[in-house]
Amino acid sequence: QVQLQESGPGLVKPSETLSLTCTVSGYSISSGYWWGWIRQPPGKGLEWIGSIYHNANTYNNPSLQSRGTISINTSKNQFSLKLTSVTAADTAVYYCARDGGSYDFCNWGQGTLVTVSS
Amino acid sequence: QSALTQPRSVSGSPGQSVTISCTGTSNDFGVYNYVSWYQQHPGKAPKLMIYDVRKRPSGVPDRFSGSRSGNTASLTISGLQAEDEADYYCCSYTGSSVLFGGGTKLTVL
């Protein structure tokens, strides 16, 4: 049973960098699959941020204008998200998820709320 | 890149069927059949209900079915039950990125 757990600060100041980590258990991320980040502003819909493969190949949402960087640490069975120059519009619940192979997110973390505020 | 278009809300009585549409451009769906649907209850993470347009993951009731015609994908829920009341999101692979719909709130009357 694949399980994912997000971790990181719940409060980030405007213009600073948001950093989150997703720890995967029940599956070795070095074995394959794409792994993604999705966010959901309060009361709004889902937005895909980007995804990473076990070999560190990535593809990202162009609407984030290169502010997002996803990395992977296979030795720790983790992948991470960094989002630079954050504003209040980046306030959201951030989810990490496993891509089942058809650009479908079949396993999700519980999500973590990140608030951007001074 | 705009979200896929979904109705903001749909409703139905227990036992009835409802269909939620998801409309985009040809660029939004690409030449692929990578369309998925997610169910989200309040305060919970989304749950995959349909992938590859019409396939159901293990454990998802066969009351849930998916289809696609051109640039519109659809999720049909038959035999509505109270626990189906939730938000539903469609999702597609465009060929270079992943795009979600704006979400539809399903109310079971």
Interface residues (C-beta under 8 A of the other chain):
Chain A: G36 I38 G45 L46 E47 W48 S51 Y59 N60 N61 P62 S63 Y95 G100 S102 Y103 D104 F105 C106 W108 G109 Q110 G111
Chain B: Q1 A3 Y32 Y34 S36 Y38 A45 P46 K47 L48 Y51 D52 P57 Y89 C91 S92 Y93 S96 S97 V98 L99 F100 G101 G102 G103
